[in-house]
Amino acid sequence: MDKFEVFFDLVFVVSFFIITRATAANVSGRQLLHAMLVLAVLWWCWVVHSGSPASSASARASSRC
């Protein structure tokens, strides 16, 4: 894991914290739905981001053989 990946992980964690804190400050049905949608998109972005370095690393390893 390089520094670039750690930076993006930190960005995702801070974003998650900010969204949950803002939702906790103003709990309503619409705000909760909005937060859940934003968190779902954030989660999807994190999954795609965390999978791409692993796939590129395996591609580099297989091309060396």
Secondary structure as UniProt FT lines:
FT   HELIX           3..25
FT   HELIX           29..64
//
